[in-house]
Amino acid sequence: MSAVAGTLSRRFTLYVAIQAVSVLVPGLVMIAEIGILVISLRHSAGVLSYVAGQTAGLNGMLSLLLTIITLAIAFVTGYLVREAAFKLLGLIERSARGARLDVTELHHRLTMMFGQKAVDECLAAQPVLKRLLVQRDTEPSVAAIRVSGGHIDGPGYQAFVYSKMWPRTYAPVLGVDRFEVEINMLAATLGPVTLLVVDALVLARPLWWLSVLLAMVGAGMLALVVKSLLRLRQTERVDSLRNLVQNFVMRQAAARYPGENTENSAVEVD
């Protein structure tokens, strides 16, 4: 398998995994939560007993059709809720101090880790990235074009995408795909967690003290998820550029070993 085919295969696998764990599964959970809430409010029988009674007469074809419709609704629901969660995160990042990537601070971190010479040589070998990083601090974005993930297109975002795609293509083991999967999963939990709190509040409404306790617990859970998402998104941006510089330094080190095939040792790291 060629390097390009391997990259495409990994990317497709990552895409399928992300859509499954951050769209389809949360959508199914939310449909179940809504169903449990509606059935509990309208019927005295248990949820499982009611569902079993309603689906007992379905034949194979109707069951298959119902399953397909449910999966389709779940996918659309999960996708819309995840997009709403990313828009919320984008708003928080743009309004919160320190949420945006500070290029000066990042450059200082890279210098402390790899040395000024290595950082300068790496950026000299990546003129596009160097220009984007300079623009990130000196030129504001002309048009606030929103892209996926709640990001705003501009030099900062383009630098992040460039530094993320380089290791993914040439050194997959240094990629930040794990952060991308985790971020999508956490963002997708905001909808199910919110519905879970609503279910608990409605079902526990006769006990006001329990409703208050559940509301506090739910608010705390949502706050922790949002805080973790903001931290992971910042870590993803920092690590993408750090790993790009690390790949450059590792290639230089491999080239110094006598008799080593630097092309294979530097690129085929996975």
Salt bridges, closest charged atoms under 4 A:
GLU93 OE2 - ARG233 NE 2.82
GLU93 OE1 - ARG237 NH2 3.11
GLU105 OE2 - ARG109 NE 3.72
ASP137 OD1 - ARG136 NH1 3.87
ASP177 OD1 - ARG168 NH2 2.63
GLU180 OE2 - ARG11 NH1 3.69
GLU180 OE1 - LYS164 NZ 3.82
GLU180 OE1 - ARG168 NH2 2.79
GLU236 OE2 - LYS164 NZ 3.94
ASP239 OD2 - ARG242 NH2 3.61
ASP270 OD2 - ARG10 NH1 3.10
